[in-house]
Structure formats: structure tokens, C-alpha cells
Amino acid sequence: MDASLFQLSEKDDNYFLIVSALVPYKKVQIAIEAFNKTGKKLLVVGTGPESEKLKSLAKNNIKFLGWRDNNELANLYAGCRALIFQALRISG
């Protein structure tokens, strides 16, 4: 990915953003549940086997965009209030 596509931005289009493969270990469901409670706007970029399940859980404030090209992704990053990233904790 060309890092020059991404610039610092002061714009805030009043949405939060997840960019992830939609697979169980990414824990996107946790974010869906949280945003269902808050009602804040969440955009989800990505596809995967969990896609239909996550869509069925999501309320109207959550939109699934599928995969986006780098230019679209750069614009989405620039306009978001924050990037949501769920981490998997592995105990050992």
C-alpha cells in the first residue's frame, strides 16, 4: 500500500471506522455490540465468513462497505473520528 495516499486530516465526518477481515478471531462482533448500544455511526470495511452474521446483529447506525480500494480507504481514514481496532488477547 502506498503510504503517500494517507495524509493528516482535521476533518471529522462523525463516524467511527473498522477495517478488518470479518473472521471470528478479529472480534468485530464486540464492536458491533458496543455500537448497537451507543447508536454512534460505525462504518465497517472488509469481507469474510462472518459478514452475514455481523450484518444480522447490526442496527441501522452500522454500515458494511465491503472492501474498498486504497484511494477510498484513505478518504475513509481521513474522515473518521477514530479507528476501532479489537485486539485478541492470547494467554499463555
C-alpha positions as CSV (number, residue, x, y, z in Angstrom):
1,M,0.0,0.0,0.0
2,D,1.3,3.4,-0.9
3,A,1.7,5.4,2.3
4,S,1.7,8.7,0.4
5,L,-2.1,8.2,-0.1
6,F,-2.6,8.9,3.6
7,Q,-2.4,12.4,5.0
8,L,-3.1,14.0,8.3
9,S,-6.6,15.4,8.3
10,E,-8.6,17.7,10.5
11,K,-11.9,16.8,9.1
12,D,-14.4,14.8,11.1
13,D,-17.3,13.2,9.3
14,N,-18.7,12.0,12.6
15,Y,-18.2,8.2,12.1
16,F,-16.0,5.5,13.5
17,L,-14.2,3.1,11.3
18,I,-13.3,-0.6,11.4
19,V,-11.0,-2.0,8.6
20,S,-10.7,-5.8,9.1
21,A,-11.2,-9.2,7.7
22,L,-14.6,-10.4,9.0
23,V,-13.4,-13.6,10.7
24,P,-14.1,-14.8,14.3
25,Y,-10.7,-14.1,15.8
26,K,-10.8,-10.4,14.8
27,K,-13.6,-10.0,17.4
28,V,-15.6,-7.4,15.2
29,Q,-18.7,-8.7,17.0
30,I,-17.6,-6.9,20.2
31,A,-17.5,-3.6,18.4
32,I,-20.9,-4.2,16.7
33,E,-22.4,-4.9,20.1
34,A,-20.9,-1.7,21.6
35,F,-22.0,0.5,18.7
36,N,-25.5,-1.1,18.9
37,K,-25.7,0.3,22.4
38,T,-24.2,3.7,21.8
39,G,-26.1,4.4,18.5
40,K,-23.0,6.1,17.1
41,K,-22.2,5.7,13.4
42,L,-19.8,2.9,12.5
43,L,-18.5,2.0,9.1
44,V,-17.1,-1.5,8.6
45,V,-14.7,-2.1,5.7
46,G,-13.9,-5.7,5.0
47,T,-15.4,-9.1,4.0
48,G,-15.2,-12.6,5.3
49,P,-17.1,-15.6,6.5
50,E,-18.6,-13.6,9.5
51,S,-20.1,-11.0,7.2
52,E,-23.7,-12.1,7.2
53,K,-23.8,-12.9,10.9
54,L,-22.4,-9.5,11.8
55,K,-24.8,-7.7,9.4
56,S,-27.7,-9.5,11.1
57,L,-26.5,-8.3,14.5
58,A,-26.0,-4.7,13.5
59,K,-28.5,-1.9,13.9
60,N,-29.1,0.9,11.4
61,N,-26.2,3.0,12.7
62,I,-23.7,0.4,11.4
63,K,-22.9,0.2,7.6
64,F,-20.9,-2.5,5.9
65,L,-19.0,-1.3,2.9
66,G,-17.1,-4.5,1.8
67,W,-13.6,-4.0,0.6
68,R,-12.5,-0.6,-0.7
69,D,-9.6,0.4,-2.9
70,N,-6.7,2.3,-1.4
71,N,-8.0,5.8,-2.5
72,E,-11.4,5.2,-1.0
73,L,-9.8,3.7,2.1
74,A,-7.5,6.8,2.5
75,N,-10.6,9.0,2.4
76,L,-12.4,6.9,4.9
77,Y,-9.5,7.0,7.3
78,A,-9.2,10.8,6.8
79,G,-12.9,11.4,7.7
80,C,-13.3,9.1,10.7
81,R,-13.5,10.3,14.2
82,A,-11.4,7.2,15.3
83,L,-10.3,3.8,14.1
84,I,-11.7,0.9,16.0
85,F,-9.3,-2.0,16.5
86,Q,-10.1,-5.0,18.5
87,A,-7.1,-7.0,19.7
88,L,-7.1,-10.6,20.5
89,R,-5.5,-11.4,23.9
90,I,-3.8,-14.8,24.0
91,S,-2.9,-16.0,27.4
92,G,-0.1,-18.4,27.7
